């Protein structure tokens, strides 16, 4: 039997009690070292809400060493005697809370911080962590068997962190339920460009080092942050619909990308804005790096990162994520189909828009291409499990679910559902049950059985 979310959180809070070096002040308790996510129970942190990250990164590509300072602004959600941040492998030199030195300790990927004075519920506080080392990417079956996180390239780094690798390069509450705004300053050798989320605030050069300062004032999940560094050809402008655009392409790929990344990014951003509602962020764009060993692209907020771009369908997918995944983010990682099913379905909508096939025909082709005995149909899309959370079925059966829903409730209700969902949960987190409730309310139909069949039942459904 699966534990409820409240029970899981209670369990990690209880575990935290054995990880505190000092006795709790009266009325104050340690924050939990995780939010109890069913796939990553130790990620994120309980007891506070991060409001802003200010990251100062100094990177040397010759040694791959990162020296950094992270300042977090947060709000205490209860009286705290201590609290936790996620940070993997890097060495912490010092920690300050509200400008005063704080005690800290490490256990694996967990950084426990004990301020000199307890934090009262409702207090806004700052945490400054000075740290450094050589960041290491993660690997394993989760992300298509590829390394992910902070990945060294020939001239810098390619940074793509979904689902749990943001803490390979900065301390934080590394779970999508705790969004925050960001300032990210990237210092690297002159001649390299550091590209991140949001808008470029400034570029300054001192001696042989250049700092690029980026700011996103819209809430962002940690896994969507990037600090990709390298030699890039940069093109800036405004889409025909009025959205600022910034596209950085590794010059090594100048003649190998088969599509016009800048032109397509502008066109697709504007089309999704008419279909899904206004573009949710301050800038659109792309980071296209020569990183074939990554084997994937990622919807980093405002500027997806691509390990080369091979099709406009990929761009359509990653830009759809700006609405579904970035602006509306999963409450927990078992809701991942709300990201990937929606973005994959958007690829079919793009083909439909361009007159290259209807979403109806593309859905049926995908459905009939997979026989009933295929392992594809054994993935439970609404709860695909940690190591298979990016399985093909999450993308494709998730997309099929949306097209079958569209045909069941009609175009008018379906596209109203997508726009309302993107609007009402803008910059927030959502779960599958909430989407089902929206679909039922907007369509006026009872849909529990439909979603149970398509999202939570193994086997090939009947069309």
Order of alpha helices (4+ residues) and beta strands (2+ residues): alpha-beta-beta-beta-beta-beta-beta-beta-beta-beta-beta-beta-beta-beta-beta-beta-beta-beta-beta-alpha-beta-beta-alpha-beta-alpha-alpha-alpha-alpha-beta-alpha-alpha
